[in-house]
Amino acid sequence: TGQEGDVVFFSMAYIDGETFDDYIEHKKWFDAEHAKWFLSHAIAALHSAHKANIVHLDIKPANFLIDRGNNIMLTDFGLAETLIKDAGEKSQREAFGTPAYVSPEQITRSSTDQRTDIYSLGATLFHLMTGHPPFNGATIEDIVWAHLEKPFPIEVAQEANLQIGWIHL
């Protein structure tokens, strides 16, 4: 951050790369090796955030950038919250993340913690490995209802030839 005359500014490093949404757009689905590579970076990023008592609340393919050196970075902490709140303080969240990857507790406006990001990471990985988000629907309501009420889409995972260990994960 800085100020130049009357102009206050915020600057960030430019990342020369792409998001994992770009992978989805180009139909580059992950095999087991790519999934392990992605997870190792994603888990490290979430671990750092969680050690700082931060829950991201919008884990999705578009929020992971990969630079030209194959470094993965977690971005967009716009919905993030701290886990440490003053006594009696409740979150006043209006937005709840991206419907295709949102956790049930975000939908119901319940308490969130690291498990929220883990659920959304699982939904992200599912999409990157199968080519489909876990749940689809004609409306946002259909999609979020599915996260709350529908069983895990095992048929989609099987059609994508995911090994049973990945399906259980």
RAZI-V965040 format. One record per run of one state. SS is the DSSP state (hx for helix, st for strand, lp for the rest). FROM is the first residue (numbers start at 0). LEN is the number of residues. Records with the same first field share a line. If there is no record, write none. Layout:
SS->FROM-LEN, FROM-LEN
This chain:
lp->0-1, 4-2, 9-7, 25-6, 51-2, 55-5, 67-4, 74-6, 82-21, 107-6, 130-9, 149-4, 159-4, 168-1
st->1-3, 6-3, 16-3, 53-2, 63-4, 71-3, 80-2
hx->19-6, 31-20, 60-3, 103-4, 113-17, 139-10, 153-6, 163-5
